[in-house]
């Protein structure tokens, strides 16, 4: 079946009962709070009322969703349940008799699919680390070996291993990967193209993270849930599933001011203000607002997810009126200009250094180090620089622009080749700063390189915690 990309209809905010001034205030709040947002798309009454990408991020570039992937995995289970391929009351071990312990304890034996969905497996801790550590790459077996301390359904623990098990069960009962199964049921009807999903060592798509799609694709997914499973007058998901998946299935805290303590559904979080969301690490959001007939999709690279949501509650939520507003051409023009000019800052401190001629093309060798860097060559030509790094036995080259982004691809930071936008500037005569953004991910890296006689000292930081490939301490290289 040939797939055609479907784009959501566009509209001015005022036509959908939202003031352009409120959206501008939201953008200002994001900037003032120094929250690194990469994109947003606000839907009201099924129309895009505002959208923006902070350069170098762009509409056609997919973004890693991290745990927002979980809501798509849950949706696949909703389809499979409706088709009779499984029941939410099926016992988890029944699907994997060869991988289950010889003597399954009573809690493991009574764990059902619905407990995986609600993060109520009974585990005291997230099982994900144990999956990664399994020597044979059998993540299912590793999950089933973990002690289950609590009766399933009674104890909430956020547990990406549970979502992986949903993906494994789906693949077992359908013979298809998550994406292949979702293709005709979800992706094709919504016009979502080019989705990718990371896999475990045994080829099962991970479920709990690893999905990459565009911001508009996230918005379409949220709109499907807002429309209670109907898309283009065709029912894709049952209303009963939507209600069950997005309502509180288990307590995860005592409410209060935290949007992580309002209850948890089937891989959806309950929010304050009667809303619900899918979300992922570092600020990947699909916020559904049924009472306001609105959806907000966002991608980010921040550790302050609550800060992003607080800005939504403070500025966007109160701005949603029942009726269309009178056109405000001045405010609309100001918002349009703001959205068009969104960009993440490119450091431009000292454009040149006399050192460039001296160091260009010189090879600096590193002593043995935890990062396995062997050698680096930095070269300058006009308004571009290139960094050639040997790591283990592999060579990588990253091109950078002088005070501007240069785009390319690299597998230096992650196993798979990813798009990168990179720039450089001199902080002072002897200190070079590199900014490298993996624009399909939340991750960005800032390197500072101090040059001394016949040597350099290299340090590197990430924009978010938990990013891979962050140098611990400093590396010293010598000519």
The 8 nearest C-alpha neighbors of each residue, nearest first, counted from 0:
[[1, 2, 183, 187, 3, 182, 188, 186],
 [2, 0, 3, 187, 4, 190, 183, 192],
 [1, 3, 187, 0, 4, 190, 192, 188],
 [4, 2, 190, 5, 1, 187, 192, 191],
 [3, 5, 190, 6, 2, 191, 192, 189],
 [4, 6, 190, 3, 7, 189, 191, 188],
 [7, 5, 8, 4, 190, 215, 9, 219],
 [6, 8, 46, 9, 5, 47, 45, 219],
 [7, 9, 46, 47, 6, 10, 45, 48],
 [10, 8, 47, 46, 48, 7, 11, 49],
 [9, 11, 48, 47, 46, 12, 14, 8],
 [10, 12, 48, 14, 13, 15, 9, 49],
 [13, 11, 48, 17, 15, 14, 19, 18],
 [14, 12, 324, 16, 17, 15, 18, 11],
 [15, 13, 323, 12, 11, 16, 324, 10],
 [14, 16, 13, 323, 12, 17, 43, 44],
 [15, 17, 323, 320, 13, 324, 322, 14],
 [18, 16, 13, 12, 319, 318, 15, 320],
 [17, 19, 20, 13, 21, 12, 318, 16],
 [18, 20, 22, 21, 331, 330, 12, 334],
 [19, 21, 23, 18, 22, 330, 24, 334],
 [22, 20, 24, 23, 18, 19, 314, 318],
 [21, 23, 25, 19, 24, 20, 26, 315],
 [22, 24, 20, 26, 25, 21, 334, 27],
 [25, 23, 21, 27, 22, 26, 28, 20],
 [24, 26, 22, 28, 23, 27, 314, 21],
 [27, 25, 23, 29, 24, 28, 30, 22],
 [28, 26, 24, 30, 25, 29, 31, 23],
 [27, 29, 31, 25, 30, 26, 32, 24],
 [30, 28, 26, 34, 32, 27, 31, 33],
 [29, 31, 33, 27, 28, 32, 34, 26],
 [32, 30, 28, 33, 29, 27, 34, 26],
 [31, 33, 29, 34, 30, 28, 306, 27],
 [34, 32, 30, 31, 29, 35, 28, 36],
 [35, 33, 29, 32, 36, 301, 30, 307],
 [34, 36, 301, 300, 299, 33, 37, 29],
 [37, 35, 299, 38, 34, 300, 298, 53],
 [36, 38, 299, 53, 298, 52, 56, 35],
 [39, 37, 52, 298, 297, 51, 36, 53],
 [38, 40, 297, 50, 51, 296, 41, 52],
 [39, 41, 50, 296, 295, 49, 297, 42],
 [40, 42, 295, 49, 48, 47, 294, 50],
 [43, 41, 47, 294, 46, 293, 48, 45],
 [42, 44, 293, 45, 46, 292, 15, 48],
 [43, 45, 292, 46, 293, 42, 15, 291],
 [46, 44, 43, 42, 222, 47, 293, 8],
 [47, 45, 8, 42, 9, 43, 44, 48],
 [46, 48, 42, 9, 49, 41, 10, 8],
 [47, 49, 12, 10, 11, 42, 41, 46],
 [50, 48, 41, 47, 40, 12, 51, 42],
 [51, 49, 40, 39, 41, 338, 47, 48],
 [50, 52, 338, 39, 38, 40, 53, 339],
 [53, 51, 38, 57, 56, 37, 54, 341],
 [52, 54, 342, 341, 37, 56, 343, 38],
 [55, 53, 342, 56, 343, 52, 341, 57],
 [54, 56, 53, 57, 420, 342, 438, 404],
 [57, 55, 54, 53, 52, 438, 37, 60],
 [56, 58, 52, 60, 59, 55, 54, 53],
 [59, 57, 60, 52, 213, 214, 56, 215],
 [58, 60, 57, 61, 213, 214, 56, 215],
 [59, 61, 57, 58, 213, 439, 62, 56],
 [62, 60, 213, 212, 211, 439, 59, 63],
 [61, 63, 439, 211, 440, 212, 213, 64],
 [64, 62, 211, 440, 65, 210, 439, 209],
 [65, 63, 67, 283, 210, 211, 68, 279],
 [64, 66, 208, 279, 67, 280, 209, 63],
 [67, 65, 279, 208, 68, 69, 207, 278],
 [66, 68, 278, 279, 277, 64, 69, 65],
 [69, 67, 66, 208, 71, 210, 70, 64],
 [70, 68, 207, 72, 67, 66, 71, 266],
 [69, 71, 73, 266, 72, 68, 67, 277],
 [72, 70, 74, 73, 69, 68, 75, 67],
 [73, 71, 69, 75, 74, 70, 206, 76],
 [72, 74, 70, 76, 71, 75, 266, 69],
 [73, 75, 77, 71, 72, 76, 70, 78],
 [76, 74, 72, 78, 77, 73, 79, 181],
 [75, 77, 79, 73, 74, 78, 80, 72],
 [78, 76, 74, 80, 75, 79, 81, 73],
 [77, 79, 75, 81, 76, 80, 82, 74],
 [80, 78, 76, 82, 84, 81, 77, 85],
 [79, 81, 83, 85, 77, 82, 78, 86],
 [82, 80, 78, 79, 83, 77, 84, 237],
 [81, 83, 79, 80, 84, 78, 85, 77],
 [84, 82, 80, 85, 81, 79, 86, 78],
 [83, 85, 79, 82, 80, 172, 86, 173],
 [86, 84, 80, 83, 79, 87, 89, 172],
 [85, 87, 88, 89, 80, 83, 84, 112],
 [86, 88, 112, 113, 89, 111, 85, 80],
 [89, 87, 86, 111, 112, 90, 113, 85],
 [90, 88, 86, 111, 87, 112, 91, 85],
 [91, 89, 111, 93, 92, 110, 88, 109],
 [90, 92, 111, 93, 110, 112, 94, 89],
 [91, 93, 95, 94, 90, 96, 99, 108],
 [94, 92, 90, 91, 95, 96, 89, 99],
 [93, 95, 92, 91, 96, 168, 171, 90],
 [96, 94, 92, 98, 97, 93, 99, 91],
 [95, 97, 99, 98, 93, 92, 94, 100],
 [96, 98, 95, 99, 100, 140, 94, 101],
 [99, 97, 140, 95, 96, 100, 139, 143],
 [98, 100, 96, 143, 97, 92, 95, 101],
 [101, 99, 102, 103, 144, 98, 143, 140],
 [100, 102, 103, 99, 98, 97, 96, 104],
 [103, 101, 100, 104, 99, 105, 108, 107],
 [102, 104, 100, 108, 107, 101, 105, 99],
 [103, 105, 107, 106, 108, 102, 147, 146],
 [104, 106, 108, 107, 109, 103, 150, 110],
 [107, 105, 109, 150, 108, 104, 147, 110],
 [108, 106, 110, 109, 104, 105, 147, 103],
 [107, 109, 105, 106, 110, 103, 104, 92],
 [108, 110, 106, 107, 105, 111, 90, 151],
 [111, 109, 107, 151, 108, 90, 91, 120],
 [112, 110, 90, 91, 114, 89, 88, 113],
 [111, 113, 87, 115, 114, 89, 88, 91],
 [112, 114, 87, 116, 115, 111, 117, 88],
 [115, 113, 119, 120, 117, 111, 116, 112],
 [116, 114, 161, 112, 118, 113, 117, 120],
 [115, 117, 265, 113, 114, 118, 266, 112],
 [116, 118, 265, 114, 119, 264, 115, 113],
 [119, 117, 115, 155, 116, 157, 120, 156],
 [118, 120, 152, 114, 155, 117, 154, 121],
 [119, 121, 151, 114, 122, 115, 118, 110],
 [122, 120, 149, 151, 150, 147, 119, 154],
 [123, 121, 147, 124, 120, 148, 149, 156],
 [122, 124, 148, 121, 156, 125, 147, 149],
 [125, 123, 122, 126, 156, 158, 157, 121],
 [124, 126, 158, 127, 157, 156, 159, 160],
 [125, 127, 160, 129, 128, 158, 124, 142],
 [128, 126, 160, 130, 129, 125, 159, 131],
 [129, 127, 131, 130, 126, 132, 125, 160],
 [128, 130, 132, 127, 131, 126, 133, 141],
 [129, 131, 138, 127, 128, 132, 133, 141],
 [132, 130, 128, 129, 133, 127, 138, 136],
 [131, 133, 129, 130, 134, 128, 136, 141],
 [134, 132, 136, 130, 135, 131, 141, 129],
 [133, 135, 136, 132, 137, 131, 130, 141],
 [136, 134, 137, 133, 138, 200, 132, 201],
 [137, 135, 200, 133, 134, 138, 201, 199],
 [138, 136, 135, 139, 140, 141, 133, 201],
 [137, 139, 130, 141, 140, 136, 142, 133],
 [140, 138, 142, 141, 137, 143, 164, 98],
 [139, 141, 98, 143, 142, 138, 137, 144],
 [140, 142, 138, 144, 139, 143, 130, 133],
 [143, 141, 139, 140, 144, 145, 138, 130],
 [142, 144, 140, 141, 145, 99, 139, 100],
 [143, 145, 141, 142, 140, 146, 100, 99],
 [146, 144, 143, 142, 147, 141, 126, 122],
 [147, 145, 148, 144, 122, 107, 143, 104],
 [148, 146, 122, 121, 149, 106, 107, 145],
 [147, 149, 122, 121, 146, 123, 150, 106],
 [150, 148, 121, 147, 151, 122, 154, 106],
 [149, 151, 121, 106, 153, 152, 148, 154],
 [152, 150, 121, 120, 153, 119, 110, 149],
 [151, 153, 119, 114, 154, 150, 120, 121],
 [152, 154, 151, 150, 119, 155, 121, 149],
 [153, 155, 119, 121, 152, 156, 149, 151],
 [156, 154, 119, 118, 251, 157, 249, 250],
 [157, 155, 158, 118, 124, 119, 125, 154],
 [158, 156, 118, 125, 155, 159, 124, 119],
 [157, 159, 125, 160, 161, 156, 118, 126],
 [158, 160, 207, 162, 161, 127, 163, 157],
 [159, 161, 127, 163, 126, 158, 162, 164],
 [160, 162, 115, 164, 159, 163, 158, 165],
 [163, 161, 207, 165, 159, 164, 160, 206],
 [162, 164, 206, 160, 166, 205, 165, 161],
 [163, 165, 167, 161, 162, 166, 168, 160],
 [166, 164, 162, 168, 163, 167, 169, 161],
 [167, 165, 163, 169, 206, 164, 168, 170],
 [168, 166, 164, 170, 165, 169, 171, 163],
 [169, 167, 171, 165, 170, 166, 164, 172],
 [170, 168, 166, 172, 171, 167, 173, 165],
 [169, 171, 174, 175, 167, 173, 176, 168],
 [172, 170, 168, 169, 174, 173, 167, 94],
 [171, 173, 169, 170, 174, 168, 84, 85],
 [174, 172, 175, 170, 171, 169, 84, 180],
 [173, 175, 170, 171, 172, 176, 169, 180],
 [176, 174, 170, 173, 180, 179, 177, 169],
 [175, 177, 179, 170, 178, 180, 204, 203],
 [176, 178, 180, 179, 181, 204, 166, 175],
 [179, 177, 181, 180, 176, 182, 196, 195],
 [180, 178, 182, 176, 181, 177, 175, 183],
 [179, 181, 177, 178, 182, 175, 176, 183],
 [182, 180, 178, 184, 185, 179, 183, 177],
 [181, 183, 186, 179, 180, 184, 187, 185],
 [184, 182, 187, 181, 185, 186, 188, 180],
 [183, 185, 181, 182, 186, 188, 187, 235],
 [186, 184, 181, 188, 187, 182, 183, 189],
 [185, 187, 182, 191, 189, 188, 190, 181],
 [186, 188, 190, 183, 189, 182, 185, 2],
 [187, 189, 190, 185, 186, 184, 183, 230],
 [190, 188, 186, 187, 191, 185, 219, 5],
 [191, 189, 4, 5, 187, 188, 186, 3],
 [192, 190, 186, 189, 216, 187, 4, 193],
 [193, 191, 194, 190, 4, 186, 187, 2],
 [192, 194, 195, 191, 212, 61, 211, 213],
 [193, 195, 212, 192, 211, 196, 210, 191],
 [196, 194, 211, 210, 193, 197, 212, 178],
 [197, 195, 210, 209, 204, 211, 198, 194],
 [196, 198, 209, 204, 205, 210, 195, 199],
 [199, 197, 204, 205, 203, 202, 196, 200],
 [198, 200, 202, 201, 203, 205, 204, 197],
 [201, 199, 136, 202, 198, 137, 203, 138],
 [202, 200, 199, 203, 136, 137, 198, 138],
 [201, 203, 198, 199, 200, 204, 176, 205],
 [204, 202, 198, 199, 201, 205, 167, 176],
 [205, 203, 198, 197, 206, 196, 199, 202],
 [204, 206, 198, 163, 207, 199, 203, 197],
 [207, 205, 163, 166, 162, 208, 72, 204],
 [206, 208, 69, 162, 159, 163, 66, 205],
 [209, 207, 65, 66, 68, 206, 210, 205],
 [208, 210, 197, 196, 65, 205, 211, 63],
 [209, 211, 196, 68, 195, 64, 208, 63],
 [212, 210, 63, 62, 195, 61, 194, 64],
 [213, 211, 61, 194, 62, 216, 210, 214],
 [214, 212, 61, 216, 215, 62, 60, 59],
 [213, 215, 217, 216, 296, 218, 297, 212],
 [216, 214, 218, 217, 213, 219, 40, 296],
 [215, 217, 219, 213, 218, 214, 191, 212],
 [218, 216, 214, 220, 215, 219, 296, 221],
 [219, 217, 215, 221, 296, 216, 220, 222],
 [220, 218, 222, 216, 221, 217, 215, 223],
 [221, 219, 217, 223, 218, 222, 216, 224],
 [220, 222, 218, 224, 219, 223, 285, 287],
 [221, 223, 225, 219, 224, 220, 226, 218],
 [224, 222, 226, 220, 228, 221, 225, 230],
 [225, 223, 227, 221, 226, 222, 228, 241],
 [224, 226, 222, 227, 223, 289, 221, 287],
 [227, 225, 223, 224, 229, 228, 222, 230],
 [228, 226, 224, 225, 238, 229, 241, 223],
 [227, 229, 236, 223, 235, 224, 226, 234],
 [228, 230, 234, 233, 226, 235, 227, 232],
 [231, 229, 233, 232, 223, 234, 228, 235],
 [230, 232, 233, 229, 234, 188, 189, 223],
 [233, 231, 230, 229, 234, 235, 228, 226],
 [234, 232, 230, 229, 231, 235, 228, 188],
 [233, 235, 229, 228, 236, 230, 232, 237],
 [234, 236, 228, 229, 233, 230, 237, 184],
 [237, 235, 228, 234, 238, 78, 240, 229],
 [236, 238, 240, 239, 228, 241, 235, 234],
 [239, 237, 241, 240, 227, 242, 228, 236],
 [238, 240, 242, 237, 241, 243, 236, 244],
 [241, 239, 243, 237, 238, 242, 244, 77],
 [240, 242, 238, 244, 239, 243, 227, 245],
 [243, 241, 239, 240, 245, 244, 246, 238],
 [242, 244, 240, 246, 241, 245, 239, 264],
 [245, 243, 265, 264, 241, 242, 240, 246],
 [244, 246, 264, 242, 243, 267, 241, 265],
 [247, 245, 264, 243, 244, 242, 248, 269],
 [248, 246, 264, 262, 263, 249, 269, 245],
 [247, 249, 264, 263, 246, 117, 262, 250],
 [248, 250, 263, 247, 262, 251, 117, 155],
 [249, 251, 262, 252, 263, 155, 248, 247],
 [252, 250, 260, 262, 155, 249, 263, 261],
 [253, 251, 260, 254, 250, 261, 262, 259],
 [252, 254, 260, 255, 261, 251, 250, 262],
 [255, 253, 260, 261, 252, 257, 256, 258],
 [254, 256, 257, 253, 260, 261, 258, 271],
 [255, 257, 258, 254, 271, 260, 259, 261],
 [258, 256, 259, 260, 255, 254, 261, 305],
 [257, 259, 270, 260, 261, 271, 256, 305],
 [258, 260, 257, 261, 251, 268, 252, 270],
 [259, 261, 252, 254, 251, 258, 257, 262],
 [262, 260, 254, 269, 270, 259, 258, 252],
 [263, 261, 250, 247, 251, 269, 260, 249],
 [262, 264, 268, 247, 249, 269, 248, 267],
 [265, 263, 248, 247, 267, 245, 244, 246],
 [264, 266, 244, 116, 117, 267, 73, 245],
 [265, 267, 70, 69, 264, 116, 73, 117],
 [268, 266, 277, 264, 265, 276, 245, 70],
 [269, 267, 263, 276, 275, 264, 277, 270],
 [268, 270, 275, 262, 261, 263, 274, 276],
 [271, 269, 274, 275, 258, 261, 273, 268],
 [270, 272, 273, 258, 274, 261, 269, 256],
 [273, 271, 274, 270, 312, 288, 275, 316],
 [274, 272, 271, 270, 275, 269, 288, 290],
 [275, 273, 270, 288, 272, 287, 269, 271],
 [276, 274, 269, 270, 287, 268, 286, 245],
 [277, 275, 286, 268, 285, 267, 287, 278],
 [276, 278, 267, 67, 285, 70, 284, 268],
 [279, 277, 67, 284, 283, 66, 276, 285],
 [278, 280, 66, 67, 283, 65, 64, 282],
 [279, 281, 282, 65, 66, 283, 278, 64],
 [280, 282, 301, 300, 302, 299, 283, 279],
 [283, 281, 299, 304, 280, 298, 279, 301],
 [284, 282, 298, 279, 278, 297, 64, 299],
 [285, 283, 278, 297, 296, 286, 277, 282],
 [284, 286, 296, 277, 276, 295, 221, 278],
 [287, 285, 276, 295, 294, 284, 275, 296],
 [286, 288, 294, 275, 276, 274, 221, 289],
 [287, 289, 274, 293, 291, 290, 292, 294],
 [290, 288, 292, 291, 225, 287, 293, 274],
 [291, 289, 292, 288, 293, 273, 274, 287],
 [290, 292, 293, 289, 288, 319, 43, 321],
 [293, 291, 289, 44, 290, 43, 288, 225],
 [292, 294, 43, 288, 291, 42, 287, 44],
 [295, 293, 287, 42, 286, 41, 288, 221],
 [294, 296, 41, 286, 40, 285, 42, 297],
 [297, 295, 285, 40, 218, 284, 39, 217],
 [298, 296, 39, 284, 38, 283, 40, 295],
 [297, 299, 283, 38, 37, 282, 36, 284],
 [300, 298, 36, 37, 282, 283, 441, 35],
 [299, 301, 441, 281, 35, 282, 36, 442],
 [302, 300, 281, 35, 303, 463, 299, 282],
 [301, 303, 281, 463, 304, 464, 300, 282],
 [304, 302, 306, 301, 305, 307, 34, 281],
 [305, 303, 307, 306, 282, 302, 308, 281],
 [304, 306, 308, 307, 303, 309, 258, 257],
 [307, 305, 309, 303, 304, 308, 310, 34],
 [306, 308, 304, 310, 305, 309, 311, 303],
 [307, 309, 311, 305, 310, 306, 312, 304],
 [308, 310, 306, 312, 311, 307, 313, 305],
 [309, 311, 313, 307, 308, 312, 314, 25],
 [312, 310, 308, 315, 309, 313, 314, 316],
 [311, 313, 309, 316, 310, 314, 315, 308],
 [314, 312, 310, 311, 309, 315, 316, 317],
 [315, 313, 25, 311, 312, 21, 316, 310],
 [316, 314, 311, 318, 317, 312, 21, 313],
 [315, 317, 312, 318, 319, 314, 311, 313],
 [318, 316, 319, 315, 314, 313, 312, 320],
 [317, 319, 315, 316, 17, 21, 320, 18],
 [320, 318, 17, 317, 16, 316, 321, 291],
 [319, 321, 16, 322, 318, 17, 323, 324],
 [320, 322, 16, 319, 323, 291, 15, 324],
 [321, 323, 16, 320, 324, 15, 14, 319],
 [324, 322, 16, 14, 15, 13, 325, 321],
 [325, 323, 13, 16, 14, 326, 322, 17],
 [324, 326, 327, 13, 323, 14, 16, 18],
 [327, 325, 328, 13, 324, 14, 331, 11],
 [328, 326, 330, 329, 331, 325, 13, 19],
 [327, 329, 331, 330, 326, 332, 333, 19],
 [328, 330, 332, 331, 327, 333, 334, 326],
 [329, 331, 333, 332, 327, 328, 19, 20],
 [332, 330, 328, 334, 333, 329, 19, 327],
 [331, 333, 335, 329, 330, 334, 328, 336],
 [332, 334, 330, 336, 331, 335, 337, 329],
 [335, 333, 337, 331, 336, 332, 23, 19],
 [334, 336, 332, 338, 337, 333, 331, 339],
 [335, 337, 339, 333, 334, 338, 340, 332],
 [338, 336, 334, 340, 335, 339, 333, 341],
 [339, 337, 51, 335, 341, 336, 340, 334],
 [338, 340, 336, 337, 341, 335, 51, 52],
 [341, 339, 337, 338, 336, 342, 53, 54],
 [342, 340, 53, 338, 339, 337, 54, 52],
 [343, 341, 53, 54, 344, 340, 55, 52],
 [342, 344, 53, 54, 345, 341, 55, 35],
 [343, 345, 346, 342, 54, 347, 53, 341],
 [344, 346, 402, 347, 343, 403, 422, 434],
 [345, 347, 348, 344, 424, 402, 423, 434],
 [348, 346, 402, 424, 349, 345, 350, 425],
 [347, 349, 426, 346, 425, 350, 424, 427],
 [350, 348, 425, 351, 426, 347, 424, 427],
 [349, 351, 424, 425, 348, 347, 401, 352],
 [352, 350, 349, 425, 353, 424, 355, 428],
 [353, 351, 354, 428, 355, 425, 350, 429],
 [352, 354, 355, 356, 351, 428, 357, 429],
 [355, 353, 357, 352, 356, 358, 429, 428],
 [354, 356, 353, 357, 358, 359, 352, 379],
 [357, 355, 354, 359, 358, 353, 379, 352],
 [356, 358, 354, 355, 359, 353, 361, 360],
 [357, 359, 361, 355, 356, 354, 360, 377],
 [360, 358, 378, 356, 361, 355, 377, 379],
 [359, 361, 378, 377, 376, 358, 362, 379],
 [362, 360, 358, 359, 376, 363, 377, 478],
 [361, 363, 376, 375, 478, 360, 364, 374],
 [362, 364, 478, 477, 476, 375, 374, 376],
 [365, 363, 374, 476, 477, 373, 478, 362],
 [366, 364, 476, 373, 374, 475, 367, 372],
 [365, 367, 368, 364, 373, 476, 475, 372],
 [368, 366, 365, 371, 369, 373, 372, 370],
 [367, 369, 370, 371, 366, 372, 365, 474],
 [368, 370, 371, 367, 372, 471, 470, 474],
 [369, 371, 368, 372, 470, 468, 390, 471],
 [372, 370, 368, 369, 391, 390, 373, 367],
 [371, 373, 390, 370, 374, 389, 391, 365],
 [374, 372, 365, 389, 390, 364, 371, 391],
 [373, 375, 364, 389, 363, 388, 365, 372],
 [374, 376, 388, 363, 387, 362, 389, 377],
 [375, 377, 362, 387, 361, 360, 386, 363],
 [378, 376, 386, 359, 360, 385, 387, 375],
 [377, 379, 359, 360, 385, 384, 376, 386],
 [380, 378, 384, 359, 383, 381, 385, 355],
 [381, 379, 383, 384, 382, 378, 385, 359],
 [380, 382, 383, 379, 384, 401, 400, 378],
 [383, 381, 401, 400, 380, 384, 379, 402],
 [384, 382, 400, 380, 381, 399, 401, 379],
 [383, 385, 379, 399, 378, 398, 380, 400],
 [384, 386, 398, 378, 397, 377, 399, 387],
 [385, 387, 377, 397, 396, 376, 388, 398],
 [388, 386, 396, 376, 375, 395, 385, 377],
 [389, 387, 375, 395, 394, 374, 390, 386],
 [388, 390, 394, 374, 373, 393, 372, 395],
 [389, 391, 372, 393, 371, 373, 392, 388],
 [390, 392, 371, 393, 372, 389, 373, 394],
 [393, 391, 390, 389, 394, 373, 371, 372],
 [392, 394, 390, 389, 391, 395, 388, 411],
 [395, 393, 389, 388, 390, 392, 396, 387],
 [394, 396, 388, 387, 411, 389, 393, 397],
 [397, 395, 387, 386, 388, 398, 385, 394],
 [398, 396, 386, 385, 387, 399, 395, 409],
 [397, 399, 385, 384, 386, 405, 396, 421],
 [400, 398, 422, 421, 384, 405, 383, 385],
 [401, 399, 422, 383, 403, 405, 404, 402],
 [400, 402, 382, 423, 403, 383, 422, 424],
 [401, 403, 347, 422, 400, 423, 424, 345],
 [404, 402, 400, 401, 422, 405, 345, 421],
 [405, 403, 422, 421, 400, 420, 406, 399],
 [404, 406, 400, 399, 420, 421, 422, 398],
 [407, 405, 420, 419, 404, 421, 418, 408],
 [406, 408, 419, 418, 420, 405, 409, 398],
 [409, 407, 418, 417, 419, 416, 410, 406],
 [410, 408, 416, 411, 417, 418, 419, 407],
 [409, 411, 416, 413, 415, 412, 414, 417],
 [412, 410, 409, 413, 395, 414, 416, 390],
 [413, 411, 410, 468, 414, 467, 409, 417],
 [412, 414, 410, 415, 411, 416, 417, 467],
 [415, 413, 410, 416, 412, 411, 417, 409],
 [414, 416, 410, 413, 417, 409, 412, 411],
 [415, 417, 410, 409, 408, 414, 413, 418],
 [418, 416, 408, 409, 410, 415, 419, 437],
 [417, 419, 408, 407, 437, 438, 439, 409],
 [420, 418, 437, 407, 408, 436, 406, 438],
 [419, 421, 406, 436, 405, 404, 435, 407],
 [422, 420, 435, 399, 404, 405, 434, 436],
 [421, 423, 399, 400, 404, 434, 403, 401],
 [424, 422, 433, 401, 432, 402, 400, 399],
 [423, 425, 432, 347, 350, 401, 431, 402],
 [426, 424, 431, 349, 427, 430, 432, 350],
 [425, 427, 430, 348, 349, 431, 424, 432],
 [426, 428, 430, 425, 429, 349, 431, 352],
 [427, 429, 352, 430, 425, 426, 353, 354],
 [428, 430, 450, 427, 449, 431, 354, 451],
 [431, 429, 449, 427, 426, 448, 425, 428],
 [430, 432, 425, 448, 447, 426, 424, 449],
 [433, 431, 447, 424, 446, 423, 425, 448],
 [432, 434, 423, 446, 445, 422, 435, 447],
 [435, 433, 445, 422, 421, 444, 423, 446],
 [436, 434, 421, 444, 443, 420, 445, 433],
 [435, 437, 443, 420, 419, 438, 421, 442],
 [438, 436, 419, 440, 439, 442, 418, 443],
 [437, 439, 440, 436, 419, 56, 418, 420],
 [440, 438, 62, 61, 437, 63, 418, 60],
 [439, 441, 63, 62, 438, 442, 437, 300],
 [442, 440, 300, 299, 281, 443, 63, 439],
 [443, 441, 440, 437, 300, 436, 462, 466],
 [442, 444, 436, 462, 435, 461, 437, 441],
 [445, 443, 461, 435, 460, 434, 436, 462],
 [444, 446, 434, 460, 459, 433, 461, 435],
 [447, 445, 459, 433, 432, 458, 448, 444],
 [446, 448, 432, 458, 431, 457, 459, 433],
 [449, 447, 457, 431, 430, 456, 432, 450],
 [448, 450, 430, 456, 455, 429, 431, 447],
 [451, 449, 455, 429, 454, 448, 430, 456],
 [450, 452, 454, 455, 453, 449, 429, 456],
 [451, 453, 454, 450, 455, 477, 478, 358],
 [454, 452, 478, 477, 451, 455, 450, 363],
 [455, 453, 477, 451, 452, 476, 450, 478],
 [454, 456, 450, 476, 449, 475, 451, 457],
 [455, 457, 475, 449, 448, 474, 476, 473],
 [456, 458, 448, 474, 473, 447, 475, 455],
 [459, 457, 473, 447, 446, 470, 448, 474],
 [458, 460, 446, 470, 445, 469, 447, 444],
 [461, 459, 445, 444, 469, 446, 462, 458],
 [462, 460, 444, 463, 443, 445, 469, 466],
 [461, 463, 443, 444, 442, 460, 300, 464],
 [464, 462, 461, 301, 302, 466, 300, 465],
 [463, 465, 466, 302, 461, 462, 301, 281],
 [464, 466, 467, 463, 461, 469, 468, 462],
 [467, 465, 464, 463, 461, 468, 469, 442],
 [466, 468, 469, 465, 412, 413, 461, 442],
 [467, 469, 412, 470, 466, 370, 413, 461],
 [468, 470, 467, 460, 459, 471, 461, 466],
 [471, 469, 459, 472, 468, 458, 473, 370],
 [472, 470, 469, 473, 459, 458, 369, 370],
 [471, 473, 470, 458, 474, 459, 457, 469],
 [474, 472, 458, 457, 471, 456, 475, 470],
 [473, 475, 457, 456, 476, 458, 472, 365],
 [476, 474, 456, 455, 365, 457, 473, 477],
 [475, 477, 365, 364, 363, 455, 454, 456],
 [478, 476, 454, 363, 364, 453, 455, 365],
 [477, 363, 453, 362, 454, 364, 361, 476]]
